C-alpha cells in the first residue's frame, strides 16, 4: 500500500503484487540497500509492534533481478506441499 501511495504512476501500470520471503531482517535490509543503490523506487515498512523492525520492502518491477532468488512467501499454505496444486 505504501508503495502505491508513494509511486502511483507505477502502481497504475503494474498493479500486480508478488509476495516473496527473505530469510531474516538483515537480508531484507541488504535487499533494500541494494535497491536504493541501484536507483530503484522502493518503499519499506517498519513494524511499530516489533520495535521498528524492517518487515517489508516493495520494489518497482525493474527490481525483479534483485529478488529472483527469493522463494514465494506462504507457498505451502495455499498449495499441497508447495507443488502448485490448489487445496480443496
Secondary structure, DSSP 4 states (H G I P E B T S, - for coil): -HHHHH-HHHHHH------EE-SSHHHHHHHHHHHHHTT--EEEEEEGGGTTEEEEEEE-GGGHHHHTTPEETTHHHHBGGGSSPBP-
